[in-house]
Amino acid sequence: MSAPGPLFPEGTRALVTGASRGIGAAVATTLAAHGCDIALNYRSSAAKAEQVAERIRALGREVLLLPADISDEAQVAALFKEVKSTWRGLDVAVLNSGVTADGHLAAMSAAKWQQVVGTNLTGTFYTAREATKQMYATGGAIVFIASTSGIAGRAGQANYAASKGGVIAMAKTLSYEVAPRGIRVNVVAPGFIDTDMVKKVPPAQMKEALQAIPLGRMGAPEEVAQATAFLASPAASYITGKVLTVDGGMIPD
């Protein structure tokens, strides 16, 4: 049996935010392997972003390296201005950037709340707004990376769960607004994935979480990336406004 072909037409232009490591890096390289040129956003890890860019170039794809803090509206505007001037627009946007600052709600500082909500929700709003503008005339696909915490909640993550729940609600709303313009909007909600973020989880909590996962293991970033690539691709041309959990069966539908 022959291997399946690329999911995307040659030269599809895709932006991935927070793409210097973890899920974002896996999404960027997976999209490149399936035929996309990549606008690779990162906040501060220039060396790691360059490593991801090298892997993409090795696949024969073009890379734009775009440093920007997505919680800063002006930096987001500058990022999209560069994409527009270089590529004249986007076909795909994967909005992945996110941070954590865990703690129980009763003891959580306003600074921790604002840090997480400011990046995960407000920053995602900035990027979603600009991506939508660039797709208005041509159509496209936007995939938000949320979290199962935004669906089911998780102790110690009031700020993170609220931000990711907000991302899901924003994506569902946007999907109605832009469907007439040929723009599809979907959400991937990962569970426990083997990334630097999850490595911060205390061992006792991690053991408890693994016991709650029917498949009995953490996921790999590449497994999230494959689901994301599918939803962003023409193979999912009749899917919009949906949330796909990639969590080993941890939470019910």
C-alpha positions in Angstrom: 0.0 0.0 0.0 1.4 3.4 -0.9 1.8 6.1 1.7 -0.9 8.8 1.7 -0.1 12.1 -0.1 0.1 15.5 1.5 -3.1 16.9 3.1 -2.6 20.4 1.6 -2.1 21.9 -1.8 1.4 22.9 -2.7 2.4 26.2 -1.1 -0.4 26.5 1.4 0.5 29.3 3.8 0.1 28.5 7.5 0.8 30.4 10.6 1.5 28.6 13.9 1.8 30.6 17.1 3.9 29.5 20.0 5.8 27.2 17.7 9.3 27.0 19.1 8.6 23.9 21.2 6.1 21.3 22.3 2.7 21.1 20.5 3.4 24.2 18.4 6.7 22.8 17.1 5.1 19.5 16.3 2.2 21.3 14.5 4.6 23.4 12.5 6.7 20.5 11.3 3.6 18.3 10.6 2.0 21.0 8.5 5.2 21.4 6.6 5.4 17.7 6.0 1.9 17.9 4.5 2.7 20.7 2.0 2.6 24.0 4.0 5.0 26.9 4.1 5.2 28.0 7.7 5.0 31.4 9.4 6.6 30.4 12.7 5.8 32.6 15.7 7.7 32.5 19.0 8.0 34.8 22.0 11.6 34.5 23.2 13.2 31.2 22.3 15.0 32.2 19.1 17.5 29.3 19.2 14.7 26.7 19.6 12.6 28.4 16.9 15.6 28.2 14.5 15.9 24.5 15.2 12.3 24.0 14.3 12.8 26.2 11.2 15.7 24.0 10.1 13.5 20.9 10.3 10.9 22.6 8.1 13.5 23.8 5.6 14.8 20.2 5.4 11.3 19.2 4.2 11.6 21.7 1.3 9.2 24.3 2.8 9.6 28.1 3.3 9.8 29.5 6.8 9.1 33.0 8.1 10.5 33.4 11.7 8.2 35.9 13.5 9.1 36.8 17.1 6.2 38.4 18.9 4.5 38.3 22.3 0.8 37.6 21.4 -0.4 39.3 24.6 0.8 42.6 23.1 -1.7 43.9 20.5 0.9 46.1 18.7 3.3 43.1 18.3 0.5 41.0 16.9 -0.4 43.7 14.4 3.3 43.9 13.3 3.5 40.1 12.9 0.5 40.0 10.6 1.7 43.0 8.7 4.9 41.1 7.9 2.9 38.0 6.8 0.7 40.1 4.5 3.7 41.9 3.0 5.6 38.7 2.4 2.8 36.2 1.4 -0.2 38.5 0.7 -2.2 36.5 3.2 -2.8 33.2 5.0 -4.6 30.0 4.3 -4.3 28.4 7.7 -3.8 29.7 11.2 -3.1 27.5 14.3 -3.5 29.5 17.4 -1.4 27.6 19.9 0.3 30.1 22.3 -0.3 29.5 26.0 1.1 29.8 29.5 0.3 28.4 32.9 0.6 29.9 36.4 -1.2 27.3 38.5 -2.6 27.8 42.0 -5.8 27.4 43.9 -8.3 30.1 43.3 -8.6 31.3 46.9 -4.9 32.0 47.0 -4.4 33.2 43.4 -3.0 36.6 42.8 -4.5 39.0 40.3 -1.1 39.0 38.6 -1.3 35.3 38.0 -4.8 35.6 36.7 -3.9 38.4 34.3 -0.8 36.7 33.1 -2.6 33.6 32.0 -5.8 35.2 30.7 -3.9 38.0 29.0 -1.9 35.5 26.9 -4.2 32.5 26.5 -7.5 34.4 25.9 -6.8 38.0 25.1 -3.7 37.2 23.0 -5.6 34.5 21.2 -8.3 37.1 20.4 -5.7 39.4 18.9 -4.3 36.6 16.7 -7.7 35.3 15.7 -8.9 38.7 14.8 -5.9 39.4 12.5 -6.0 35.9 11.0 -9.7 36.3 10.2 -9.0 39.6 8.4 -6.4 38.1 6.2 -8.8 35.2 5.2 -11.9 37.3 4.6 -11.5 37.5 0.8 -10.1 34.0 0.2 -11.4 31.7 2.9 -9.2 29.5 5.1 -9.1 27.5 8.2 -8.4 28.5 11.8 -7.6 25.9 14.5 -7.5 27.0 18.1 -5.5 24.9 20.6 -7.4 24.8 23.8 -7.3 22.2 26.6 -9.5 19.6 28.3 -9.1 21.9 31.3 -11.3 24.3 29.5 -14.0 21.7 29.1 -13.9 19.8 32.4 -11.9 22.1 34.7 -8.9 21.0 36.8 -8.0 21.7 40.4 -5.3 24.4 40.6 -6.0 25.8 37.2 -8.8 28.3 37.6 -7.0 30.9 35.4 -5.9 28.4 32.8 -9.3 26.6 32.6 -11.1 29.9 32.4 -8.8 31.1 29.6 -9.1 27.9 27.6 -12.9 27.6 28.1 -13.1 31.2 26.8 -11.0 30.2 23.8 -13.5 27.4 23.0 -16.5 29.8 23.3 -14.7 32.4 21.1 -14.0 29.8 18.5 -17.5 28.5 18.4 -18.8 32.1 18.0 -16.3 32.9 15.3 -17.2 29.8 13.3 -20.8 31.2 12.9 -19.5 34.6 11.9 -17.1 33.6 9.2 -18.7 30.5 7.7 -20.3 32.6 4.9 -16.8 33.8 3.9 -15.5 30.2 3.5 -13.5 30.2 6.7 -13.7 27.1 8.9 -13.0 27.4 12.7 -12.3 24.4 14.9 -10.7 23.6 18.3 -8.3 20.9 19.4 -8.4 20.3 23.1 -5.4 18.2 24.3 -5.3 16.4 27.6 -2.0 15.3 29.2 0.6 15.6 26.5 4.3 15.0 27.0 5.5 18.6 26.9 7.5 20.9 29.1 4.3 22.3 30.5 3.1 18.9 31.7 6.5 18.0 33.1 5.8 20.7 35.8 2.9 18.6 37.1 3.7 17.1 40.5 4.4 13.3 40.3 1.5 12.3 42.6 -0.9 14.4 40.5 0.5 12.9 37.3 0.1 9.4 38.6 -3.6 10.1 39.4 -4.1 11.6 36.0 -2.7 8.6 34.2 -5.0 6.4 36.1 -7.9 8.4 34.7 -6.8 8.0 31.1 -8.3 4.8 29.5 -5.3 4.5 27.1 -3.0 4.6 30.2 -0.4 7.0 28.9 0.3 10.6 28.1 -0.1 11.7 24.5 2.7 12.8 22.2 2.8 16.3 20.6 2.8 14.7 17.2 -0.6 13.0 18.0 -2.1 16.5 18.7 -0.4 17.8 15.5 -1.9 15.1 13.3 -5.4 15.9 14.6 -4.7 19.6 14.1 -3.4 19.1 10.5 -6.6 17.2 9.6 -8.9 19.9 10.9 -7.0 22.6 9.1 -6.9 20.6 5.8 -9.3 20.3 2.9 -9.9 16.7 4.2 -12.1 18.4 6.9 -13.9 20.7 4.4 -17.3 20.1 6.0 -16.3 20.4 9.6 -16.5 23.7 11.5 -17.4 24.9 15.0 -16.3 21.6 16.5 -14.0 20.7 19.5 -11.9 17.6 19.1 -10.4 16.2 22.4 -7.1 14.5 22.1 -6.8 13.0 25.5 -6.7 9.2 25.4 -10.3 9.0 26.4 -9.8 11.0 29.7 -13.0 13.1 29.6 -16.4 12.1 28.2 -17.8 13.7 25.1 
